[in-house]
Amino acid sequence: MNRKNRKRRTAIVTGASSGIGLGMTRALLERGYRVVATSRTISGSKNLKASRNLVLVDGDISKKDTAIKVADATIRHFGRIDLLVNNAGIYMPKPFTEYTPEDFEVMIATNIAGHFFVTQQAVAQMRKQKSGHIVGISTVVADQPLAGAPIALPVITKSTIPAFSRELAMEFAVEGIRANTISPGVVDTPMHANDDHEKLRMLSPARRLVQVSEIVDALLYLESAPTVNGENIRIDGGAHAGAKW
């Protein structure tokens, strides 16, 4: 690896095949990052093609074996891990008493284990480098649940992410490793393609959906702000600030 390549930043993005993860992957590549993008079947993606600066890794990120595979591929191809974006997650609205044990297990696996194991692998490498940045993607409903929106299980699992980031920020700040969170409101992604967008806009005091580009902007800001650590940036039109609007 030549000196020029050593100066280039390398990122891992989980849940990168669509929506927020896809937008982040594209934006990082455009800005000269080398990226390892992962999702269950990302190698078959029509939106991303492997290249010199982009490695695609298939796998269930909730499994430790996948986390090891992703980290090993990053180090093998690019020699370092500068940024980990824990974007993979699922959203399952359902009346609280109707959640099944299977629902619980899959949400815990993806939204919690899917952050835990890959972060362990990334931090181990970042400690060797004495530098690194971890960004978790949560949701503003962890701060501001909505009447009429039955989302207890997403709230349980996503509310762990800001707390996880704060703990990592304190544990590893002295070693040059930062951890932050981005918490969006309702984002205009394929997940909501068949939903009533007019109703979704009413969930924000700004009366509009969050755009993927705004989440990307928050990530790029955090990457450019080396003393911002343990922060949770909410991108929701102000929804977290009040119960009614």
N, C-alpha and C positions, 0 to 999 in steps of 0.2 A: 504493500500500500504506500503510495507516494505521499509527500508532505501536504500537497494540496487536498487530497482526499481525507487526510486525518483532520483537517479543519472543518470539513463539512459535517453537518449535524445529521444524526441518524434517528429515526423515529419508528416506533411500533404503534400501529393503530388497530384495535380490536373492533369487531363488528363493522368492518370496512367495506362491505359489499354494496351498501345502499345508504341513503339518508345522510345523517350527520357524519358517519364514519367515512363514507365515500367522498363527501365534500371536503372533509379534513385531509384525506389522503391526497386528493387532487391539489389542494392548496399548498400542502407541504412540498409536493413534487415540483410545483411551479416555482417555489422559492428555493429550490436547490437542495432540499433534504433528500437523503436516501431513506426509503420507507419499506418496512416489512408490514404488509397488510394481511389480516387474518379474519376468517369467518369459516363456517362449517364447510362450504363448498366454493370458496372464493376463486379457486383455480379455473372454474367454469364461468366466471363473471363476464358479461358482455361489456361491462363498464371499465374494467381494469385489465391490462395486459402486462404480464411480467416483462421487465426490461432490466437494463444495467443498473438502474436506480430504484427498481421496484421488485420486491420479492413477495410472492403470494404463498401463504401457508394455510392449508385446509386444517380444520379441526374444531372440536368442541372446547371452547376456551375455559369451560368450567372444570375441565380435567387437568390435573397436574402434568400429565404426559404431553398434552398440547402446549401448555405454558413452557415446558422445557424445550419442546421442538421449536417454538417461535423464538425464544431467546437464543437458542443455539444457532438457528438460521441467521439471525441478525448479527451475531458475533462472527460467524463463519464468513458471511458475505461482506460485512462492513466494519468489523473490528470493535464496535462500541455501541452503547445504547445511550443516547442523549435525552430522548423524550419517549415516554410511554403514555399513550392516550387510552384510558380504560373506557371505551365507548360502548362495548357490547352490553346489551340489556334487553329485557322483554317487559312488556306492559300488558297486564291482564286484569281488566276491570270486571268485577263480579260482586254481587251482594256478599257481605262478609261470611254469613253462615253457609253459603254455597261453595266456598273454596274447598277443594278436596286435598287429601294428603299428597296426591300427585301434583296438583297445582303448587302446593307449598314447596315440594322438593325441586321442581323445575325452576321456580323463581329464585329460591335460595341458591341453587347451583349456578344459574347464569348471572344474577345480579350481585351476588356476594362472592361465591367461589371463583367466578369468572374474573373478578378483580384481584382476589387474594393471591392466587397461585402465580399469575403472570407478573404481578408486582414483586413478589418474592424473588423471582428470577431476575427481573430488571434491576432491583435494588442491589442484589449481589454484585452485578457488573458495575453499576454506578459507584458503589463503594470502592472498587478497584480504581476507577477513574477519578474519584474525588469530585464528581459532578454528575448532575442528572436532574430531570424534571418529570414528575408524574402528575397527570391531569385526569381526574375522574369526572364522568358525565353523570349527574344526578338529575333531579327534577324539582321544580319549585313547589310541587304539591306536597313534598316532604315538609315544607314550612307552612304551607297554606292549603290544607285540604278544602274541598268544595262540597257544600251541601248538594245532595243529589248525584254525586260522583262516587260510586262505590269502588274504592281503590285501596282498601286496607293493606292488601298484600304487596302491591307496588310501593306503598308508602313505607312499610316495614323494611323492605329490602333496599330501596333507594335512599332512605334516610341514613343508612350506615355510611354512605360514601363521603359526605362532608366531614363526619367525625373521623373516618379513616384517614382522610387527607390531613386533618389537623394533627393527628397522632404521628403520622409519618413526618410531617413538617418539623415537629419538635424532636423526634428521635434522631433525625438525620441532618438537621440544618448545619450542625458543626462539621459535617463531612461534605458539604457543598451540594446536598440533594434537597430539592424543593418538592412540595406537593400542594396542589390546588384543585379546586372543584369548579365546574360550570354547571349551573342549574337552570335549564330552560323552562319556559312555559310550553304551551302547545306549539310544536314545530311543524311547518309545512313540509312533510315528508311523505313518501309513498305509504307509510303506515296509516295515514289519515286520508288517503286518496278517495275512499268511498264514504267518508263521514260527511256530515252536514257542516260545511265550513262556516256558515253564518252562525250556527250555534257555538262552534268552537271559538270564533272571534269574540263572542260575548263573555268568554272566560278570561278575557284580558281587559283591564281598564283602558288600554290603548285601542281596543276593538280591532285587533289584527293578529294574525299568526306570526310567530317568530320564523325568520328565514334561516336556512342553513348557513348562509353567508355571515349572519350575525354571530352564530356559534363559532364559526371559523375565525372571525375577527377577535373574539374573546380569547381563543387559543393563541393566536399570533401576538396579542397584547401580553398575555402571560409569559410567552416565550421571550418577549423583549424586555421584561421587567424583572431583573434578577433578584430584587429584594422583596418581591411579592411572594409570600409563603404562607400556607395555611388558610388562604382566602377562598371564599365561595362567591363567585360572580353569578348573580341572578339575572337572567335575560327573559323578562316576562311582561314588559310593559308596565311594571309596578304592581303586579298582582300580589306579591309577597308583602306589600306595605300595608294592606288593609283587607278587612273581611268583606266589604261591600264596595261596589263602584257603579 
